[in-house]
Amino acid sequence: MATIEDFRQLSDSDWLTLLIQSVKEEIVQGLRFPKFPQDTIQTNFVGSSGERALKEAYYFYDFLKREAVKAGASINKNYTILDFGTGWGRFLRFFWKDVSEKNLNGVDVDPVMIELCQSLGVPGNLQTIDPLGLLPYEDSSMDIILAYSVFTHLPENVHLNWMQEFKRVVRPGGIVAMTIEPRRFLEFVVALKHKTPENA
């Protein structure tokens, strides 16, 4: 049986191809991949499932890695990565190729999802966090923190709590990468407040 070490030199696009294969085949080229949850669970968390969900994640994964190189950080197996709001472990599957499993970390406020990830064989250290709690990591312990489509769903007090925690656990010179709605979305929401039922 192959190990992840046999795939570390693979290009990111070739790794995507294998991940897509793993949607239907648990063992690909001799490597046992994590299983996938039911399509409805995938879609409830990320808006799509299977190959489409992986391709959407790949764009962010690829972008993050390219930006890291520009910042002088070539991600390797010694890096520590935190996937904040890991859901069903979509991004941990990608970084599994790049980072040692002991340095992969995923947290979520939903204990059911953490248990699901563990039952599926998602690589990394997976833990449940409280919505307004602390991250279970030491100061300056993470090289990269990613939060994909998480902060758009958080109220301001929760947002500020986790930003403080990111600041605490990311190492000096580390990277925090997240997605948020553009300013035009805020303008759209404000405009809705001023509409009456008659002119909505």
FIKOLZA-1660 file (N, C-alpha, C; in steps of 0.1 Angstrom, whole numbers, plus 5000, padded with zeros to 4 digits):
% residues 200
   i   px   py   pz ch aa at
   1 5008 4988 5000  A  M  N
   1 5000 5000 5000  A  M CA
   1 5009 5013 5000  A  M  C
   2 5006 5022 4992  A  A  N
   2 5013 5035 4991  A  A CA
   2 5010 5043 5003  A  A  C
   3 5019 5053 5006  A  T  N
   3 5017 5063 5016  A  T CA
   3 5017 5077 5010  A  T  C
   4 5013 5086 5017  A  I  N
   4 5012 5100 5012  A  I CA
   4 5026 5105 5008  A  I  C
   5 5037 5100 5014  A  E  N
   5 5051 5104 5011  A  E CA
   5 5054 5101 4996  A  E  C
   6 5047 5091 4990  A  D  N
   6 5049 5088 4976  A  D CA
   6 5043 5098 4967  A  D  C
   7 5035 5107 4972  A  F  N
   7 5028 5116 4963  A  F CA
   7 5032 5131 4966  A  F  C
   8 5042 5134 4974  A  R  N
   8 5045 5147 4978  A  R CA
   8 5050 5155 4966  A  R  C
   9 5057 5149 4957  A  Q  N
   9 5063 5156 4945  A  Q CA
   9 5053 5158 4934  A  Q  C
  10 5041 5153 4935  A  L  N
  10 5031 5154 4925  A  L CA
  10 5027 5169 4923  A  L  C
  11 5024 5173 4911  A  S  N
  11 5019 5187 4909  A  S CA
  11 5006 5188 4915  A  S  C
  12 5002 5201 4918  A  D  N
  12 4989 5203 4925  A  D CA
  12 4978 5199 4916  A  D  C
  13 4979 5201 4903  A  S  N
  13 4968 5198 4893  A  S CA
  13 4967 5182 4892  A  S  C
  14 4978 5175 4893  A  D  N
  14 4977 5161 4893  A  D CA
  14 4971 5155 4906  A  D  C
  15 4974 5162 4917  A  W  N
  15 4968 5158 4930  A  W CA
  15 4953 5160 4929  A  W  C
  16 4949 5171 4923  A  L  N
  16 4934 5174 4921  A  L CA
  16 4928 5162 4914  A  L  C
  17 4935 5158 4903  A  T  N
  17 4929 5146 4895  A  T CA
  17 4927 5134 4904  A  T  C
  18 4937 5131 4913  A  L  N
  18 4936 5120 4922  A  L CA
  18 4925 5122 4932  A  L  C
  19 4923 5134 4937  A  L  N
  19 4913 5136 4947  A  L CA
  19 4899 5134 4940  A  L  C
  20 4898 5139 4928  A  I  N
  20 4885 5137 4921  A  I CA
  20 4882 5122 4919  A  I  C
  21 4893 5114 4916  A  Q  N
  21 4891 5100 4915  A  Q CA
  21 4886 5094 4928  A  Q  C
  22 4891 5100 4939  A  S  N
  22 4888 5094 4952  A  S CA
  22 4874 5096 4956  A  S  C
  23 4866 5104 4949  A  V  N
  23 4852 5106 4952  A  V CA
  23 4845 5093 4950  A  V  C
  24 4849 5085 4940  A  K  N
  24 4843 5072 4937  A  K CA
  24 4851 5060 4940  A  K  C
  25 4865 5062 4942  A  E  N
  25 4873 5051 4945  A  E CA
  25 4881 5054 4958  A  E  C
  26 4880 5046 4968  A  E  N
  26 4887 5049 4981  A  E CA
  26 4902 5047 4980  A  E  C
  27 4906 5038 4971  A  I  N
  27 4920 5035 4969  A  I CA
  27 4924 5039 4955  A  I  C
  28 4933 5049 4954  A  V  N
  28 4937 5054 4941  A  V CA
  28 4952 5053 4940  A  V  C
  29 4957 5046 4930  A  Q  N
  29 4972 5044 4928  A  Q CA
  29 4978 5039 4941  A  Q  C
  30 4971 5030 4948  A  G  N
  30 4976 5023 4960  A  G CA
  30 4975 5031 4973  A  G  C
  31 4970 5043 4972  A  L  N
  31 4968 5052 4984  A  L CA
  31 4954 5052 4988  A  L  C
  32 4952 5049 5001  A  R  N
  32 4938 5050 5007  A  R CA
  32 4935 5065 5010  A  R  C
  33 4925 5070 5003  A  F  N
  33 4920 5084 5005  A  F CA
  33 4909 5084 5015  A  F  C
  34 4907 5096 5021  A  P  N
  34 4895 5097 5030  A  P CA
  34 4882 5095 5022  A  P  C
  35 4872 5090 5029  A  K  N
  35 4859 5088 5022  A  K CA
  35 4852 5102 5022  A  K  C
  36 4842 5102 5014  A  F  N
  36 4834 5115 5013  A  F CA
  36 4820 5113 5020  A  F  C
  37 4815 5124 5026  A  P  N
  37 4802 5123 5032  A  P CA
  37 4791 5122 5021  A  P  C
  38 4779 5120 5024  A  Q  N
  38 4768 5120 5015  A  Q CA
  38 4768 5134 5008  A  Q  C
  39 4763 5134 4995  A  D  N
  39 4763 5146 4987  A  D CA
  39 4755 5157 4994  A  D  C
  40 4744 5154 5001  A  T  N
  40 4736 5164 5007  A  T CA
  40 4744 5171 5018  A  T  C
  41 4752 5163 5026  A  I  N
  41 4760 5170 5036  A  I CA
  41 4771 5179 5030  A  I  C
  42 4777 5174 5019  A  Q  N
  42 4787 5183 5013  A  Q CA
  42 4781 5196 5008  A  Q  C
  43 4769 5194 5002  A  T  N
  43 4763 5206 4996  A  T CA
  43 4758 5216 5007  A  T  C
  44 4753 5210 5018  A  N  N
  44 4748 5219 5029  A  N CA
  44 4759 5228 5034  A  N  C
  45 4771 5223 5033  A  F  N
  45 4783 5230 5039  A  F CA
  45 4790 5239 5029  A  F  C
  46 4791 5235 5017  A  V  N
  46 4799 5242 5007  A  V CA
  46 4791 5246 4994  A  V  C
  47 4779 5242 4993  A  G  N
  47 4771 5246 4982  A  G CA
  47 4772 5237 4970  A  G  C
  48 4781 5227 4970  A  S  N
  48 4782 5217 4959  A  S CA
  48 4788 5204 4965  A  S  C
  49 4790 5195 4957  A  S  N
  49 4795 5182 4961  A  S CA
  49 4804 5175 4951  A  S  C
  50 4811 5165 4955  A  G  N
  50 4820 5157 4946  A  G CA
  50 4830 5165 4938  A  G  C
  51 4831 5162 4926  A  E  N
  51 4841 5169 4917  A  E CA
  51 4840 5184 4917  A  E  C
  52 4827 5189 4916  A  R  N
  52 4826 5203 4916  A  R CA
  52 4831 5210 4929  A  R  C
  53 4828 5204 4940  A  A  N
  53 4832 5209 4953  A  A CA
  53 4847 5209 4954  A  A  C
  54 4854 5199 4949  A  L  N
  54 4868 5198 4949  A  L CA
  54 4874 5209 4939  A  L  C
  55 4869 5211 4928  A  K  N
  55 4874 5220 4918  A  K CA
  55 4873 5234 4924  A  K  C
  56 4862 5237 4930  A  E  N
  56 4860 5251 4936  A  E CA
  56 4870 5253 4947  A  E  C
  57 4873 5243 4956  A  A  N
  57 4883 5244 4966  A  A CA
  57 4897 5245 4960  A  A  C
  58 4899 5239 4949  A  Y  N
  58 4912 5239 4943  A  Y CA
  58 4916 5254 4939  A  Y  C
  59 4907 5262 4934  A  Y  N
  59 4910 5275 4930  A  Y CA
  59 4916 5283 4942  A  Y  C
  60 4910 5281 4954  A  F  N
  60 4915 5288 4966  A  F CA
  60 4928 5282 4971  A  F  C
  61 4929 5269 4971  A  Y  N
  61 4941 5262 4974  A  Y CA
  61 4953 5267 4966  A  Y  C
  62 4951 5267 4953  A  D  N
  62 4961 5271 4943  A  D CA
  62 4965 5286 4945  A  D  C
  63 4955 5294 4947  A  F  N
  63 4957 5309 4949  A  F CA
  63 4965 5311 4962  A  F  C
  64 4961 5304 4973  A  L  N
  64 4968 5305 4986  A  L CA
  64 4983 5301 4984  A  L  C
  65 4986 5290 4977  A  K  N
  65 4999 5286 4976  A  K CA
  65 5008 5295 4968  A  K  C
  66 5002 5301 4957  A  R  N
  66 5009 5310 4949  A  R CA
  66 5012 5323 4956  A  R  C
  67 5002 5328 4964  A  E  N
  67 5004 5340 4972  A  E CA
  67 5015 5338 4983  A  E  C
  68 5015 5326 4989  A  A  N
  68 5025 5322 4999  A  A CA
  68 5039 5323 4993  A  A  C
  69 5041 5318 4981  A  V  N
  69 5054 5319 4975  A  V CA
  69 5058 5333 4973  A  V  C
  70 5049 5342 4969  A  K  N
  70 5052 5356 4967  A  K CA
  70 5056 5362 4980  A  K  C
  71 5051 5357 4991  A  A  N
  71 5054 5362 5004  A  A CA
  71 5066 5356 5010  A  A  C
  72 5073 5347 5002  A  G  N
  72 5085 5340 5007  A  G CA
  72 5083 5328 5014  A  G  C
  73 5071 5322 5013  A  A  N
  73 5067 5310 5021  A  A CA
  73 5064 5299 5011  A  A  C
  74 5073 5289 5009  A  S  N
  74 5071 5278 5001  A  S CA
  74 5066 5266 5010  A  S  C
  75 5053 5264 5009  A  I  N
  75 5047 5254 5019  A  I CA
  75 5053 5240 5017  A  I  C
  76 5057 5235 5028  A  N  N
  76 5063 5221 5028  A  N CA
  76 5058 5214 5040  A  N  C
  77 5063 5201 5042  A  K  N
  77 5057 5192 5052  A  K CA
  77 5059 5197 5066  A  K  C
  78 5068 5206 5068  A  N  N
  78 5071 5211 5082  A  N CA
  78 5062 5223 5086  A  N  C
  79 5055 5228 5076  A  Y  N
  79 5046 5239 5079  A  Y CA
  79 5034 5234 5088  A  Y  C
  80 5029 5243 5097  A  T  N
  80 5017 5240 5104  A  T CA
  80 5005 5248 5098  A  T  C
  81 4995 5241 5095  A  I  N
  81 4983 5247 5089  A  I CA
  81 4971 5245 5097  A  I  C
  82 4962 5255 5098  A  L  N
  82 4949 5254 5105  A  L CA
  82 4938 5257 5095  A  L  C
  83 4929 5248 5093  A  D  N
  83 4917 5250 5086  A  D CA
  83 4906 5253 5095  A  D  C
  84 4902 5266 5096  A  F  N
  84 4892 5271 5106  A  F CA
  84 4879 5270 5099  A  F  C
  85 4870 5262 5106  A  G  N
  85 4857 5259 5100  A  G CA
  85 4858 5248 5090  A  G  C
  86 4864 5237 5094  A  T  N
  86 4869 5227 5084  A  T CA
  86 4857 5219 5077  A  T  C
  87 4845 5220 5084  A  G  N
  87 4834 5213 5078  A  G CA
  87 4836 5198 5076  A  G  C
  88 4836 5193 5063  A  W  N
  88 4838 5179 5061  A  W CA
  88 4853 5176 5056  A  W  C
  89 4861 5186 5059  A  G  N
  89 4876 5184 5056  A  G CA
  89 4880 5186 5042  A  G  C
  90 4873 5194 5035  A  R  N
  90 4876 5196 5021  A  R CA
  90 4891 5201 5018  A  R  C
  91 4895 5211 5026  A  F  N
  91 4908 5217 5023  A  F CA
  91 4919 5208 5030  A  F  C
  92 4916 5201 5040  A  L  N
  92 4927 5192 5046  A  L CA
  92 4931 5181 5036  A  L  C
  93 4921 5177 5028  A  R  N
  93 4925 5167 5017  A  R CA
  93 4935 5173 5008  A  R  C
  94 4934 5185 5004  A  F  N
  94 4944 5191 4995  A  F CA
  94 4957 5193 5002  A  F  C
  95 4958 5199 5014  A  F  N
  95 4971 5201 5020  A  F CA
  95 4977 5189 5026  A  F  C
  96 4970 5177 5026  A  W  N
  96 4976 5165 5030  A  W CA
  96 4988 5161 5022  A  W  C
  97 4988 5165 5009  A  K  N
  97 5000 5163 5000  A  K CA
  97 5012 5171 5004  A  K  C
  98 5009 5183 5009  A  D  N
  98 5020 5193 5012  A  D CA
  98 5026 5192 5026  A  D  C
  99 5017 5189 5035  A  V  N
  99 5021 5191 5049  A  V CA
  99 5020 5178 5057  A  V  C
 100 5029 5176 5066  A  S  N
 100 5029 5164 5074  A  S CA
 100 5016 5163 5082  A  S  C
 101 5010 5151 5083  A  E  N
 101 4997 5150 5089  A  E CA
 101 4997 5155 5103  A  E  C
 102 5008 5154 5110  A  K  N
 102 5008 5159 5124  A  K CA
 102 5008 5174 5125  A  K  C
 103 5010 5181 5113  A  N  N
 103 5010 5195 5113  A  N CA
 103 4997 5201 5107  A  N  C
 104 4988 5192 5103  A  L  N
 104 4975 5196 5097  A  L CA
 104 4965 5197 5109  A  L  C
 105 4958 5208 5109  A  N  N
 105 4948 5210 5120  A  N CA
 105 4935 5215 5114  A  N  C
 106 4924 5210 5120  A  G  N
 106 4911 5215 5115  A  G CA
 106 4902 5217 5128  A  G  C
 107 4895 5228 5128  A  V  N
 107 4886 5230 5139  A  V CA
 107 4872 5234 5133  A  V  C
 108 4862 5231 5141  A  D  N
 108 4848 5235 5137  A  D CA
 108 4840 5235 5150  A  D  C
 109 4829 5244 5150  A  V  N
 109 4821 5245 5162  A  V CA
 109 4811 5234 5162  A  V  C
 110 4809 5226 5151  A  D  N
 110 4800 5215 5151  A  D CA
 110 4806 5202 5154  A  D  C
 111 4804 5196 5166  A  P  N
 111 4811 5184 5169  A  P CA
 111 4807 5172 5160  A  P  C
 112 4795 5173 5154  A  V  N
 112 4790 5162 5145  A  V CA
 112 4800 5162 5133  A  V  C
 113 4804 5174 5128  A  M  N
 113 4813 5174 5116  A  M CA
 113 4827 5169 5120  A  M  C
 114 4831 5173 5132  A  I  N
 114 4844 5167 5136  A  I CA
 114 4844 5152 5137  A  I  C
 115 4834 5147 5143  A  E  N
 115 4832 5132 5143  A  E CA
 115 4831 5126 5130  A  E  C
 116 4824 5133 5121  A  L  N
 116 4822 5128 5107  A  L CA
 116 4836 5127 5100  A  L  C
 117 4844 5138 5101  A  C  N
 117 4857 5139 5095  A  C CA
 117 4866 5127 5100  A  C  C
 118 4865 5125 5113  A  Q  N
 118 4873 5114 5119  A  Q CA
 118 4869 5100 5114  A  Q  C
 119 4856 5099 5112  A  S  N
 119 4851 5086 5107  A  S CA
 119 4854 5084 5092  A  S  C
 120 4855 5095 5085  A  L  N
 120 4858 5094 5071  A  L CA
 120 4873 5092 5068  A  L  C
 121 4882 5094 5079  A  G  N
 121 4896 5093 5077  A  G CA
 121 4903 5105 5072  A  G  C
 122 4896 5117 5074  A  V  N
 122 4903 5130 5070  A  V CA
 122 4916 5131 5078  A  V  C
 123 4927 5135 5071  A  P  N
 123 4939 5136 5079  A  P CA
 123 4940 5148 5087  A  P  C
 124 4948 5147 5098  A  G  N
 124 4950 5159 5107  A  G CA
 124 4945 5157 5120  A  G  C
 125 4948 5168 5128  A  N  N
 125 4943 5169 5142  A  N CA
 125 4930 5177 5142  A  N  C
 126 4919 5170 5145  A  L  N
 126 4906 5176 5144  A  L CA
 126 4899 5178 5157  A  L  C
 127 4895 5191 5160  A  Q  N
 127 4889 5194 5173  A  Q CA
 127 4877 5203 5172  A  Q  C
 128 4868 5202 5181  A  T  N
 128 4857 5210 5182  A  T CA
 128 4860 5223 5191  A  T  C
 129 4855 5234 5187  A  I  N
 129 4858 5247 5194  A  I CA
 129 4844 5253 5198  A  I  C
 130 4844 5261 5209  A  D  N
 130 4832 5268 5213  A  D CA
 130 4831 5280 5204  A  D  C
 131 4818 5285 5201  A  P  N
 131 4816 5296 5192  A  P CA
 131 4823 5309 5196  A  P  C
 132 4825 5311 5209  A  L  N
 132 4832 5323 5214  A  L CA
 132 4844 5318 5223  A  L  C
 133 4850 5307 5219  A  G  N
 133 4861 5302 5228  A  G CA
 133 4874 5306 5223  A  G  C
 134 4884 5298 5226  A  L  N
 134 4898 5300 5223  A  L CA
 134 4902 5288 5214  A  L  C
 135 4912 5291 5206  A  L  N
 135 4918 5280 5197  A  L CA
 135 4927 5272 5206  A  L  C
 136 4927 5259 5205  A  P  N
 136 4935 5250 5213  A  P CA
 136 4949 5249 5209  A  P  C
 137 4956 5260 5207  A  Y  N
 137 4969 5260 5202  A  Y CA
 137 4978 5271 5210  A  Y  C
 138 4991 5268 5210  A  E  N
 138 5000 5278 5217  A  E CA
 138 5001 5290 5208  A  E  C
 139 5006 5301 5215  A  D  N
 139 5009 5314 5208  A  D CA
 139 5019 5311 5197  A  D  C
 140 5017 5318 5185  A  S  N
 140 5027 5317 5174  A  S CA
 140 5030 5303 5170  A  S  C
 141 5020 5295 5169  A  S  N
 141 5022 5281 5166  A  S CA
 141 5018 5277 5151  A  S  C
 142 5011 5286 5144  A  M  N
 142 5006 5282 5131  A  M CA
 142 5013 5291 5120  A  M  C
 143 5017 5284 5110  A  D  N
 143 5023 5291 5098  A  D CA
 143 5012 5297 5089  A  D  C
 144 5002 5289 5087  A  I  N
 144 4991 5294 5078  A  I CA
 144 4977 5290 5085  A  I  C
 145 4969 5300 5085  A  I  N
 145 4955 5298 5089  A  I CA
 145 4946 5301 5077  A  I  C
 146 4937 5292 5074  A  L  N
 146 4927 5295 5063  A  L CA
 146 4913 5294 5068  A  L  C
 147 4905 5303 5064  A  A  N
 147 4890 5303 5067  A  A CA
 147 4882 5306 5055  A  A  C
 148 4878 5295 5048  A  Y  N
 148 4871 5297 5036  A  Y CA
 148 4856 5297 5038  A  Y  C
 149 4849 5308 5034  A  S  N
 149 4835 5310 5036  A  S CA
 149 4830 5308 5050  A  S  C
 150 4837 5314 5059  A  V  N
 150 4833 5312 5073  A  V CA
 150 4829 5326 5079  A  V  C
 151 4837 5336 5077  A  F  N
 151 4835 5349 5083  A  F CA
 151 4823 5356 5077  A  F  C
 152 4818 5353 5066  A  T  N
 152 4806 5359 5060  A  T CA
 152 4794 5354 5068  A  T  C
 153 4795 5344 5076  A  H  N
 153 4784 5339 5084  A  H CA
 153 4784 5343 5099  A  H  C
 154 4794 5351 5103  A  L  N
 154 4796 5353 5117  A  L CA
 154 4791 5367 5121  A  L  C
 155 4785 5369 5132  A  P  N
 155 4782 5382 5137  A  P CA
 155 4794 5389 5142  A  P  C
 156 4794 5402 5144  A  E  N
 156 4806 5410 5147  A  E CA
 156 4813 5405 5159  A  E  C
 157 4806 5402 5170  A  N  N
 157 4814 5398 5182  A  N CA
 157 4821 5385 5180  A  N  C
 158 4815 5376 5173  A  V  N
 158 4822 5363 5170  A  V CA
 158 4834 5365 5161  A  V  C
 159 4832 5373 5151  A  H  N
 159 4842 5377 5141  A  H CA
 159 4854 5382 5149  A  H  C
 160 4852 5392 5157  A  L  N
 160 4863 5399 5165  A  L CA
 160 4870 5389 5174  A  L  C
 161 4862 5380 5180  A  N  N
 161 4868 5370 5189  A  N CA
 161 4879 5362 5181  A  N  C
 162 4875 5357 5170  A  W  N
 162 4884 5348 5162  A  W CA
 162 4895 5355 5156  A  W  C
 163 4893 5368 5152  A  M  N
 163 4904 5376 5147  A  M CA
 163 4915 5377 5157  A  M  C
 164 4911 5379 5170  A  Q  N
 164 4921 5380 5181  A  Q CA
 164 4928 5367 5183  A  Q  C
 165 4921 5356 5181  A  E  N
 165 4927 5343 5183  A  E CA
 165 4937 5340 5171  A  E  C
 166 4933 5344 5159  A  F  N
 166 4942 5342 5148  A  F CA
 166 4955 5350 5150  A  F  C
 167 4953 5362 5155  A  K  N
 167 4965 5371 5158  A  K CA
 167 4974 5364 5168  A  K  C
 168 4968 5357 5178  A  R  N
 168 4976 5351 5189  A  R CA
 168 4983 5339 5184  A  R  C
 169 4977 5330 5176  A  V  N
 169 4983 5317 5172  A  V CA
 169 4991 5317 5160  A  V  C
 170 4990 5327 5151  A  V  N
 170 4998 5327 5139  A  V CA
 170 5012 5332 5142  A  V  C
 171 5022 5326 5136  A  R  N
 171 5035 5330 5139  A  R CA
 171 5039 5343 5132  A  R  C
 172 5049 5351 5137  A  P  N
 172 5053 5363 5131  A  P CA
 172 5057 5360 5116  A  P  C
 173 5051 5367 5107  A  G  N
 173 5054 5365 5093  A  G CA
 173 5045 5354 5087  A  G  C
 174 5036 5348 5095  A  G  N
 174 5027 5338 5090  A  G CA
 174 5016 5344 5081  A  G  C
 175 5007 5335 5076  A  I  N
 175 4997 5339 5067  A  I CA
 175 4983 5336 5072  A  I  C
 176 4974 5345 5071  A  V  N
 176 4960 5343 5074  A  V CA
 176 4952 5345 5061  A  V  C
 177 4946 5335 5056  A  A  N
 177 4939 5337 5043  A  A CA
 177 4924 5333 5045  A  A  C
 178 4915 5343 5042  A  M  N
 178 4901 5340 5044  A  M CA
 178 4893 5347 5032  A  M  C
 179 4881 5342 5031  A  T  N
 179 4872 5348 5021  A  T CA
 179 4861 5356 5028  A  T  C
 180 4858 5367 5022  A  I  N
 180 4847 5375 5028  A  I CA
 180 4839 5381 5016  A  I  C
 181 4827 5386 5019  A  E  N
 181 4819 5392 5008  A  E CA
 181 4825 5405 5004  A  E  C
 182 4824 5409 4992  A  P  N
 182 4829 5423 4988  A  P CA
 182 4820 5434 4993  A  P  C
 183 4826 5446 4993  A  R  N
 183 4818 5458 4998  A  R CA
 183 4805 5459 4992  A  R  C
 184 4803 5456 4979  A  R  N
 184 4791 5458 4972  A  R CA
 184 4780 5449 4979  A  R  C
 185 4783 5438 4986  A  F  N
 185 4773 5430 4993  A  F CA
 185 4768 5438 5005  A  F  C
 186 4777 5445 5012  A  L  N
 186 4772 5453 5023  A  L CA
 186 4763 5465 5018  A  L  C
 187 4767 5470 5007  A  E  N
 187 4758 5481 5001  A  E CA
 187 4745 5476 4997  A  E  C
 188 4744 5463 4992  A  F  N
 188 4732 5457 4989  A  F CA
 188 4723 5455 5001  A  F  C
 189 4729 5450 5012  A  V  N
 189 4722 5448 5024  A  V CA
 189 4716 5461 5030  A  V  C
 190 4724 5471 5030  A  V  N
 190 4720 5485 5034  A  V CA
 190 4708 5489 5026  A  V  C
 191 4709 5487 5013  A  A  N
 191 4698 5492 5004  A  A CA
 191 4685 5484 5007  A  A  C
 192 4686 5472 5011  A  L  N
 192 4674 5464 5014  A  L CA
 192 4667 5470 5026  A  L  C
 193 4674 5476 5036  A  K  N
 193 4668 5481 5048  A  K CA
 193 4659 5493 5044  A  K  C
 194 4662 5500 5033  A  H  N
 194 4655 5512 5030  A  H CA
 194 4643 5509 5020  A  H  C
 195 4642 5497 5016  A  K  N
 195 4631 5493 5007  A  K CA
 195 4618 5490 5015  A  K  C
 196 4607 5495 5010  A  T  N
 196 4595 5492 5016  A  T CA
 196 4589 5480 5008  A  T  C
 197 4579 5473 5014  A  P  N
 197 4573 5462 5007  A  P CA
 197 4567 5466 4993  A  P  C
 198 4563 5478 4992  A  E  N
 198 4557 5483 4979  A  E CA
 198 4568 5484 4968  A  E  C
 199 4580 5488 4971  A  N  N
 199 4590 5490 4961  A  N CA
 199 4601 5480 4961  A  N  C
 200 4599 5470 4969  A  A  N
 200 4610 5459 4970  A  A CA
 200 4610 5451 4957  A  A  C
% end
